[in-house]
Amino acid sequence: MTMNTNVLIIGATGKTGIPVVEQALQAGLNVRAVIRREDHRSEQLRLIGAETVTGDVHDLQSVRHLVKGIDRIYFTYPPHLEHLVEATANVAIAARDAGVTALVNMSQLPTRENARSALSRQHWLSENIFDLAGIGAIHIRPTYFMENLLLFSAQTIAEQGRIFLPYGSRGHAPIAAQDIARVVVHLLRSPETYAGEKPVLTGPELFTIQDMANVIGQQLGREVTYVDLPVEQWHSVLTEQVGLPAFLANHLHQVAIDHQEGWFEHKSDTVERLTGTAPQNLEAFVREHLPQFQGKESVFPGV
């Protein structure tokens, strides 16, 4: 039952937040989208029919205001920020007190109590806090996003025909943000049978990075090769060349070691099983973003 169901999207202008808002509106849900500041993205969300509100998940009173009249929540938190546990506690308390009946929590595949990454450990704590709140939490655990190829590799593919990553010879099954959003909206519409579950979300095919390079090269019509970076050099690339904050760079450094050890070597049928449609494959994703891989269009909108 979706008619008159009010959903709160926390992180509405993020990589999955925007498609979740779009698809939730198309599914007939009433959407309140939480934004941190006004910009072209928030304006676009209003134009398609979302209610946009400015809020701070680090402030309990702000969150109490956000959840008034809300039935279900999608919670995602920026990975470059260090206060996931505090934000989780605020949302869990406010949602419990407001009578929220379901929450879809964006977690991650390497989440575990003893994870190397501080962020992965925080996600484990976050899952447990939401469960203790008794608000029908569902924790999705996606693998690497296909969009990461755009962020970390599109420029070097366009300029050098090479992918520089520290993932060794182990593989993962990358997933597109749009497919994650489809699962989130399905769970927001019909959460009843999934409370407490931790579905793993992947794309349809398991690849090594050289496999991915081959697929991208086929679509570009030229050779693309994988250069396996030493993991210590990866950390320097992230901080000095990409300019990432230290907390996120440390996380990506640690999960690269997880990747080398096979933590991401999973392929699931969750997307198709829940939504009835298979997830996008890598070939289709590359074709969709061909100008970025060719260096003809910026990876970053508006740049």
C-alpha positions as CSV (number, residue, x, y, z in Angstrom):
1,M,0.0,0.0,0.0
2,T,1.7,3.3,-1.2
3,M,-1.2,5.7,-1.3
4,N,-0.7,8.5,1.3
5,T,2.5,6.9,2.5
6,N,4.9,9.6,3.6
7,V,8.6,8.8,3.2
8,L,11.6,10.8,4.4
9,I,14.7,10.6,2.2
10,I,17.8,11.6,4.2
11,G,20.7,12.3,1.9
12,A,18.4,13.2,-0.9
13,T,21.0,15.0,-3.1
14,G,23.5,12.1,-3.0
15,K,24.4,9.4,-5.5
16,T,21.5,7.2,-4.5
17,G,19.3,9.9,-2.9
18,I,18.4,11.6,-6.2
19,P,17.2,8.5,-8.0
20,V,15.4,7.2,-4.9
21,V,13.4,10.5,-4.8
22,E,12.6,10.3,-8.5
23,Q,11.5,6.7,-8.4
24,A,9.6,7.0,-5.1
25,L,7.6,9.9,-6.6
26,Q,6.9,7.8,-9.7
27,A,5.7,4.9,-7.4
28,G,3.1,7.2,-5.8
29,L,4.9,7.9,-2.5
30,N,4.8,11.3,-0.8
31,V,8.4,12.4,-0.6
32,R,10.0,14.7,1.9
33,A,13.7,15.2,0.8
34,V,16.3,16.3,3.3
35,I,18.9,18.7,1.9
36,R,21.9,20.3,3.6
37,R,21.7,23.4,1.4
38,E,19.8,25.0,-1.5
39,D,21.4,24.4,-4.9
40,H,20.4,23.2,-8.4
41,R,19.8,19.7,-7.1
42,S,17.3,20.7,-4.5
43,E,15.5,22.9,-7.0
44,Q,15.2,19.9,-9.4
45,L,13.8,17.8,-6.6
46,R,11.1,20.4,-6.0
47,L,10.3,20.6,-9.7
48,I,9.6,16.9,-9.9
49,G,7.2,17.1,-6.9
50,A,9.3,16.5,-3.7
51,E,8.9,18.5,-0.6
52,T,12.4,19.7,0.3
53,V,13.5,20.6,3.8
54,T,16.8,21.7,5.2
55,G,17.9,19.6,8.2
56,D,20.9,18.5,10.2
57,V,21.1,14.8,11.2
58,H,23.7,15.7,13.9
59,D,21.0,17.7,15.7
60,L,18.3,15.6,17.5
61,Q,15.8,18.5,17.6
62,S,16.3,19.1,13.8
63,V,15.7,15.4,13.1
64,R,12.5,15.4,15.3
65,H,11.2,18.1,13.1
66,L,12.1,16.2,9.9
67,V,10.3,13.0,10.9
68,K,6.9,14.6,11.9
69,G,4.2,12.8,10.0
70,I,6.6,10.4,8.3
71,D,5.8,6.7,7.9
72,R,9.1,5.3,6.4
73,I,12.6,6.5,6.0
74,Y,15.6,6.0,3.7
75,F,18.8,6.9,5.5
76,T,22.1,7.4,3.7
77,Y,25.1,9.2,5.2
78,P,28.0,10.9,3.3
79,P,31.1,8.7,3.5
80,H,33.5,11.6,4.0
81,L,31.9,12.6,7.3
82,E,33.0,11.0,10.5
83,H,29.9,11.1,12.6
84,L,27.7,8.3,11.3
85,V,27.0,6.8,14.7
86,E,25.8,10.1,16.1
87,A,23.6,10.7,13.1
88,T,22.2,7.2,13.4
89,A,21.4,7.6,17.1
90,N,19.5,10.8,16.4
91,V,17.5,9.3,13.5
92,A,16.8,6.1,15.5
93,I,15.5,8.0,18.5
94,A,13.4,10.5,16.5
95,A,12.0,7.8,14.3
96,R,11.1,5.5,17.3
97,D,9.4,8.4,19.1
98,A,7.5,9.5,16.0
99,G,6.1,6.0,15.3
100,V,8.0,5.4,12.1
101,T,7.3,1.8,10.9
102,A,10.2,1.1,8.5
103,L,13.7,2.4,7.7
104,V,15.9,1.4,4.8
105,N,19.6,2.0,5.9
106,M,22.4,2.3,3.4
107,S,25.2,0.2,4.8
108,Q,28.0,-1.4,2.8
109,L,29.3,-4.9,1.9
110,P,32.4,-5.0,4.1
111,T,30.5,-3.9,7.2
112,R,31.6,-6.0,10.2
113,E,32.5,-5.6,13.9
114,N,36.2,-6.0,13.4
115,A,36.6,-4.3,10.0
116,R,39.8,-2.6,9.2
117,S,38.0,0.6,8.1
118,A,36.7,2.9,10.8
119,L,33.7,3.7,8.5
120,S,32.9,0.0,8.0
121,R,32.9,-0.4,11.8
122,Q,30.7,2.6,12.2
123,H,28.2,1.0,9.7
124,W,28.2,-2.1,11.9
125,L,27.3,0.0,14.9
126,S,24.7,1.9,12.9
127,E,23.0,-1.3,11.9
128,N,22.8,-2.4,15.5
129,I,21.5,0.9,16.7
130,F,18.7,0.9,14.2
131,D,17.8,-2.7,15.1
132,L,17.7,-1.8,18.8
133,A,15.3,1.1,18.1
134,G,12.6,-1.4,16.8
135,I,11.7,0.7,13.8
136,G,11.7,-2.1,11.2
137,A,15.1,-1.4,9.8
138,I,16.4,-3.1,6.7
139,H,20.1,-2.8,6.0
140,I,21.2,-2.8,2.3
141,R,24.8,-3.8,1.7
142,P,25.9,-2.8,-1.8
143,T,29.2,-3.6,-3.4
144,Y,31.3,-1.0,-5.3
145,F,29.2,1.3,-7.4
146,M,29.7,1.4,-11.2
147,E,29.9,5.2,-10.8
148,N,33.2,4.8,-9.0
149,L,34.8,4.0,-12.4
150,L,33.7,7.5,-13.5
151,L,35.1,9.2,-10.4
152,F,38.5,7.3,-10.1
153,S,39.2,6.0,-13.6
154,A,37.4,7.9,-16.4
155,Q,40.1,10.5,-16.8
156,T,43.0,8.1,-16.9
157,I,41.1,5.9,-19.3
158,A,40.5,8.8,-21.6
159,E,44.0,10.2,-21.4
160,Q,46.1,7.1,-21.1
161,G,43.9,4.0,-21.8
162,R,44.7,2.8,-18.2
163,I,42.9,2.1,-15.0
164,F,45.0,2.7,-11.8
165,L,43.5,0.8,-8.8
166,P,44.9,-1.2,-5.9
167,Y,42.5,-4.2,-6.1
168,G,44.9,-7.0,-7.1
169,S,43.5,-9.9,-9.0
170,R,40.3,-10.4,-7.0
171,G,36.9,-9.3,-8.3
172,H,33.6,-7.7,-7.5
173,A,30.3,-7.3,-9.3
174,P,29.8,-3.5,-9.6
175,I,26.3,-2.1,-9.3
176,A,24.7,1.1,-10.7
177,A,23.2,3.6,-8.3
178,Q,19.9,3.5,-10.2
179,D,19.6,-0.2,-9.4
180,I,20.2,0.4,-5.7
181,A,17.5,3.0,-5.9
182,R,15.1,0.6,-7.4
183,V,15.6,-1.8,-4.4
184,V,15.3,1.0,-1.9
185,V,11.9,2.1,-3.4
186,H,10.7,-1.5,-3.4
187,L,11.5,-1.8,0.2
188,L,9.9,1.6,1.1
189,R,6.7,0.4,-0.7
190,S,6.6,-3.1,0.8
191,P,8.9,-3.3,3.9
192,E,6.8,-5.7,5.9
193,T,8.6,-9.0,5.2
194,Y,12.2,-7.6,5.2
195,A,12.7,-6.0,8.7
196,G,16.0,-7.0,10.1
197,E,17.4,-8.3,6.8
198,K,20.8,-7.4,5.3
199,P,20.4,-7.9,1.6
200,V,23.7,-7.8,-0.4
201,L,23.3,-5.8,-3.6
202,T,25.5,-6.4,-6.6
203,G,25.5,-6.1,-10.4
204,P,24.9,-9.1,-12.6
205,E,28.6,-10.0,-13.4
206,L,31.7,-10.6,-11.3
207,F,34.8,-9.0,-12.8
208,T,38.4,-8.5,-12.0
209,I,39.6,-5.0,-12.8
210,Q,41.3,-6.2,-16.0
211,D,38.0,-7.8,-17.0
212,M,36.4,-4.4,-16.5
213,A,39.2,-2.8,-18.5
214,N,38.5,-5.2,-21.4
215,V,34.8,-4.4,-21.4
216,I,35.4,-0.7,-21.4
217,G,38.0,-1.1,-24.1
218,Q,35.5,-3.0,-26.3
219,Q,33.0,-0.1,-26.0
220,L,35.7,2.5,-26.7
221,G,37.2,0.6,-29.6
222,R,40.7,0.7,-28.1
223,E,42.8,-1.1,-25.6
224,V,42.4,-0.3,-21.9
225,T,44.7,-1.9,-19.4
226,Y,44.7,-2.3,-15.6
227,V,47.7,-1.1,-13.5
228,D,47.7,-2.6,-10.1
229,L,48.8,0.2,-7.7
230,P,50.5,-0.6,-4.4
231,V,47.9,0.1,-1.8
232,E,50.1,2.7,0.0
233,Q,50.4,4.7,-3.2
234,W,46.6,4.5,-3.5
235,H,46.3,6.5,-0.3
236,S,48.6,9.2,-1.6
237,V,46.6,9.4,-4.9
238,L,43.3,9.8,-2.9
239,T,44.6,12.6,-0.7
240,E,47.1,14.4,-2.9
241,Q,45.6,14.0,-6.4
242,V,41.9,13.4,-5.9
243,G,41.8,15.7,-2.8
244,L,39.6,13.4,-0.6
245,P,39.4,14.1,3.1
246,A,41.6,11.9,5.2
247,F,38.7,9.9,6.8
248,L,37.4,8.8,3.4
249,A,40.8,8.2,2.0
250,N,41.7,6.0,4.9
251,H,38.4,4.1,4.4
252,L,39.1,3.5,0.7
253,H,42.7,2.5,1.6
254,Q,41.5,-0.2,4.0
255,V,38.7,-1.6,1.8
256,A,41.2,-1.9,-1.0
257,I,43.0,-4.4,1.2
258,D,39.6,-6.1,1.9
259,H,39.2,-6.3,-1.9
260,Q,42.6,-7.9,-2.3
261,E,41.5,-10.5,0.2
262,G,38.2,-11.3,-1.6
263,W,35.7,-9.6,0.7
264,F,33.9,-8.2,-2.4
265,E,33.9,-11.4,-4.4
266,H,30.1,-11.8,-4.2
267,K,27.4,-11.9,-6.8
268,S,23.7,-11.9,-5.7
269,D,20.3,-12.0,-7.5
270,T,18.8,-9.6,-4.9
271,V,18.0,-6.7,-7.4
272,E,16.2,-8.9,-9.8
273,R,14.5,-11.0,-7.1
274,L,13.1,-7.9,-5.3
275,T,12.3,-5.7,-8.3
276,G,11.6,-8.1,-11.1
277,T,14.2,-6.5,-13.4
278,A,17.8,-7.5,-13.8
279,P,20.4,-4.9,-12.8
280,Q,22.3,-2.9,-15.5
281,N,25.4,-4.6,-16.9
282,L,28.7,-3.0,-17.3
283,E,28.5,-2.7,-21.1
284,A,25.3,-0.8,-20.9
285,F,26.7,1.5,-18.1
286,V,29.8,2.3,-20.2
287,R,27.6,3.0,-23.3
288,E,25.5,5.3,-21.2
289,H,28.5,7.2,-20.0
290,L,30.7,7.0,-23.2
291,P,31.4,10.8,-23.4
292,Q,32.9,10.7,-19.9
293,F,35.1,7.7,-20.7
294,Q,36.2,9.4,-23.9
295,G,37.0,12.6,-22.0
296,K,34.5,14.6,-24.0
297,E,32.2,15.4,-21.0
298,S,33.0,16.1,-17.4
299,V,32.4,13.4,-14.8
300,F,31.2,16.2,-12.5
301,P,27.9,17.9,-13.4
302,G,28.2,21.6,-13.9
303,V,32.0,21.5,-14.4
